[in-house]
Amino acid sequence: SPSLSAISNHEYNGGPISPISSPSAAKKGKSWKNLVSSPKEKKKKGGFFGGGGKDKKKKEKEKKKDKKKMKNKGPKKKLVFGVDVRTLSCTKLQEYASPIPDVLIKLKSELFKHNGHSIEGVFRIAPNGDESKSVEEEIDCGNLHSINFGIIGGDVLSNLIKLWFRNLPTPLLQEIVMNNRMSAVAEDANMVAACIEMEVSEPQRSFFLWLLDLCCDVVQHEAINRMGIRAMSVVIAPNMYDPSKLANPMLAMTLSDTAIKFMERAIEWRQVHTNRK
């Protein structure tokens, strides 16, 4: 080992010993000063293992950005499906007392415009789930009038109409069901009409009459789409009430057939009332 005099040509007065280059470091142009950090340098670098102050701040900023992105990717506010009908954009049509939601008018218009009503089993056949969900989300984001409906199948459009009614905070016929009135009138078309008039308030009554007119329009093409009054009633009725809100489980079990009969009589009455038969 080198002698004390060989250690340094500088005086040793209790301070740090001047750095000495090792043979291997000298070859690389490095000194011990470059290989060993002083306490001050360690503080600057954040220790021997990296992750200094600047890096730490940078990582914290990135984390905040990621959190913000995740927040923005969260569930968006629904504008059309499952919302209070008073918040919807609507248009007044001559046939109904209350304005009809634009989403229903648009979906029906596009369904008939592109001959979706002629599809065999329309309103009954299940659409592609991903496609239907994608269109639903676009509509829910407020893009109803910018969607290219020409490339969307009638099975998707008809499903979205059913979905809109199904997701209402209070289904259209829920009050009639809760009051046990449906079974009492389901066998007679005129009694069904009177029940709708007395027990379904506006704007729900206008929405229901609009739906009955849609059913009548589809049934007129039964020879092509195979969807008669019974078939339409079977697929529409379950969207008119929520069985989970019934206190009596036995009533929920028998309600399905009663609701279908109620819809059948309602469509028959509307056919005559609007000369669509």
C-alpha positions in Angstrom: 0.0 0.0 0.0 1.2 3.6 -0.6 2.9 5.4 2.2 1.4 8.5 3.8 3.6 10.8 1.8 2.5 9.1 -1.4 -1.2 9.5 -0.5 -1.2 13.2 -1.2 1.1 16.1 -2.0 -1.4 18.2 -0.2 -1.5 18.8 3.5 -3.9 16.8 5.5 -5.7 19.1 8.0 -8.7 17.0 8.9 -10.6 17.7 5.7 -11.5 15.3 3.0 -8.6 13.6 1.3 -8.2 14.7 -2.3 -9.4 12.1 -4.8 -6.9 9.7 -6.3 -7.4 8.1 -9.7 -7.2 4.4 -9.8 -5.4 2.7 -12.7 -8.7 1.3 -14.2 -10.5 4.6 -13.8 -7.5 6.5 -15.2 -7.8 4.5 -18.4 -11.4 5.5 -18.7 -10.7 9.1 -17.9 -12.5 8.8 -14.6 -11.5 9.5 -11.0 -12.8 8.3 -7.7 -14.6 11.6 -7.5 -16.7 10.5 -10.4 -17.3 7.0 -8.8 -18.1 8.1 -5.3 -20.7 10.7 -4.5 -20.2 13.2 -1.8 -23.1 13.8 0.7 -24.1 17.0 -1.3 -24.0 15.1 -4.6 -26.0 12.2 -3.1 -28.7 14.8 -2.1 -28.8 16.2 -5.6 -29.0 12.7 -7.2 -31.4 11.4 -4.5 -29.0 8.7 -3.2 -26.8 6.0 -4.8 -29.8 4.3 -6.5 -31.1 7.3 -8.6 -34.6 8.7 -8.5 -33.4 12.2 -7.6 -35.5 15.3 -6.8 -36.2 16.2 -10.4 -37.2 12.6 -11.3 -39.5 12.4 -8.3 -41.3 15.6 -9.2 -41.6 14.4 -12.8 -43.2 11.1 -11.6 -45.6 13.0 -9.3 -46.7 15.1 -12.3 -47.2 12.0 -14.4 -49.3 10.4 -11.6 -51.5 13.5 -11.4 -51.9 13.4 -15.2 -52.9 9.7 -15.1 -55.4 10.3 -12.3 -56.9 13.1 -14.4 -57.2 10.9 -17.5 -58.8 8.1 -15.4 -61.3 10.7 -14.1 -62.1 11.8 -17.6 -62.6 8.2 -18.7 -65.2 7.7 -16.0 -68.9 7.2 -16.7 -70.3 10.1 -18.7 -73.5 11.8 -17.8 -76.4 10.1 -19.6 -78.5 12.5 -21.8 -81.1 10.2 -23.3 -81.5 6.7 -21.9 -82.7 6.2 -18.3 -83.2 10.0 -17.6 -86.0 12.1 -16.4 -88.2 12.7 -19.4 -88.5 16.4 -18.5 -84.8 16.9 -19.4 -85.2 15.5 -22.9 -85.3 17.4 -26.2 -88.9 16.9 -27.5 -91.0 17.9 -30.5 -94.8 18.6 -30.5 -96.6 16.4 -32.9 -100.3 17.0 -33.8 -101.5 13.6 -32.8 -100.4 13.8 -29.1 -101.1 16.1 -26.2 -97.5 16.3 -25.1 -94.3 16.6 -27.1 -92.5 13.4 -28.1 -88.8 12.9 -27.3 -86.7 13.5 -30.4 -84.8 10.2 -29.9 -88.0 8.2 -30.5 -89.1 10.3 -33.5 -85.6 9.9 -35.0 -85.3 6.2 -34.4 -88.7 5.4 -35.9 -88.0 7.7 -38.9 -84.7 6.0 -39.6 -86.2 2.5 -39.0 -88.8 3.0 -41.7 -86.6 5.1 -44.0 -84.1 2.2 -44.4 -86.8 -0.5 -44.5 -85.9 -1.9 -41.0 -89.6 -2.4 -40.4 -89.6 -5.0 -43.2 -87.0 -7.3 -41.4 -88.5 -10.6 -40.4 -88.8 -10.6 -36.7 -88.1 -6.9 -36.2 -88.4 -5.9 -32.5 -88.0 -9.6 -31.7 -84.6 -10.5 -33.0 -81.6 -9.6 -30.8 -79.1 -7.2 -32.4 -75.3 -7.4 -32.2 -74.7 -6.4 -28.6 -71.5 -4.4 -29.2 -73.0 -2.4 -32.1 -76.2 -1.7 -30.2 -74.2 -0.5 -27.2 -72.0 1.7 -29.4 -75.0 3.5 -30.9 -76.6 3.9 -27.5 -73.5 5.6 -26.2 -73.3 7.9 -29.1 -76.9 8.9 -28.7 -76.4 9.3 -24.9 -73.5 11.7 -25.6 -75.8 14.0 -27.5 -74.8 12.9 -31.1 -78.3 11.8 -32.2 -78.3 14.0 -35.3 -74.7 13.3 -36.4 -75.0 9.5 -36.6 -75.0 7.8 -40.0 -78.1 5.6 -39.5 -77.8 4.3 -43.1 -75.2 1.8 -41.9 -77.2 0.7 -38.8 -79.5 -2.3 -39.0 -83.2 -2.2 -38.2 -82.6 -4.8 -35.5 -80.4 -2.3 -33.6 -82.8 0.6 -34.1 -85.8 -1.4 -32.9 -83.9 -2.6 -29.9 -82.9 0.9 -29.0 -86.6 2.0 -29.0 -87.4 -0.9 -26.6 -84.4 0.0 -24.5 -85.5 3.6 -24.2 -88.9 2.6 -22.7 -87.3 -0.1 -20.5 -84.8 2.3 -18.9 -87.3 5.0 -18.0 -87.1 5.8 -14.3 -90.7 4.9 -14.0 -92.0 2.6 -16.7 -95.1 3.8 -18.6 -97.6 1.3 -17.2 -96.1 0.9 -13.7 -98.9 2.7 -12.0 -101.6 0.5 -13.6 -99.6 -2.5 -12.5 -99.1 -1.3 -8.9 -102.9 -0.5 -8.6 -103.8 -4.1 -9.8 -105.9 -2.5 -12.6 -104.3 -4.3 -15.5 -105.9 -7.8 -15.0 -109.3 -6.2 -14.5 -109.4 -4.6 -18.0 -107.0 -6.7 -20.1 -109.8 -8.7 -21.8 -111.6 -5.7 -23.3 -110.2 -3.1 -25.7 -112.5 -0.3 -24.7 -111.8 -0.9 -21.0 -108.1 -0.8 -21.8 -108.5 2.5 -23.6 -110.5 4.0 -20.7 -107.8 2.7 -18.2 -105.1 4.4 -20.2 -107.1 7.7 -20.3 -107.8 7.7 -16.6 -104.7 6.2 -15.0 -101.8 7.2 -17.3 -100.9 10.9 -16.9 -99.2 13.1 -19.3 -96.6 13.1 -20.8 -96.5 9.3 -20.3 -99.9 8.9 -22.0 -98.7 10.6 -25.1 -95.5 8.4 -25.1 -97.6 5.3 -24.8 -100.0 6.3 -27.6 -96.9 7.1 -29.8 -95.7 3.5 -29.0 -99.1 2.0 -29.9 -99.0 3.9 -33.2 -95.5 2.5 -33.9 -96.8 -1.0 -33.2 -99.8 -0.5 -35.6 -97.4 0.7 -38.3 -95.2 -2.4 -37.9 -98.2 -4.8 -37.8 -99.4 -3.4 -41.1 -96.4 -5.1 -42.7 -97.1 -8.5 -41.0 -97.0 -10.3 -44.3 -93.3 -9.4 -44.7 -92.0 -9.0 -41.1 -94.1 -11.8 -39.5 -94.9 -9.4 -36.6 -98.6 -9.4 -35.9 -100.4 -7.9 -32.9 -99.6 -10.9 -30.6 -95.9 -10.9 -31.6 -95.5 -7.2 -31.0 -97.3 -7.4 -27.7 -95.0 -10.2 -26.5 -91.8 -8.1 -27.2 -93.1 -4.7 -26.1 -95.1 -5.6 -22.9 -92.1 -6.5 -20.7 -90.7 -3.0 -21.2 -93.8 -1.3 -19.8 -93.3 -2.2 -16.1 -90.7 -3.2 -13.6 -91.6 -6.5 -11.8 -88.8 -6.0 -9.3 -90.8 -3.2 -7.7 -93.8 -5.4 -6.9 -94.2 -6.5 -3.3 -96.2 -9.6 -4.2 -94.0 -12.2 -5.9 -97.0 -14.2 -7.0 -98.4 -11.1 -8.8 -95.1 -10.8 -10.6 -95.3 -14.4 -11.8 -98.8 -14.0 -13.4 -98.2 -10.4 -14.6 -96.4 -11.4 -17.8 -99.4 -12.9 -19.6 -101.7 -10.2 -18.3 -99.4 -7.4 -19.7 -99.3 -9.1 -23.1 -103.1 -9.3 -23.2 -103.3 -5.6 -22.2 -100.9 -4.7 -25.0 -102.9 -6.7 -27.5 -106.2 -5.0 -26.6 -104.5 -1.6 -26.6 -103.0 -2.1 -30.1 -106.4 -3.4 -31.4 -108.1 -0.3 -30.0 -105.5 2.0 -31.5 -105.8 0.4 -34.9 -109.5 1.2 -35.0 -109.1 4.6 -33.4 -106.6 5.8 -36.0 -107.9 3.8 -39.0 -104.7 1.8 -39.3 -106.4 -1.6 -39.5 
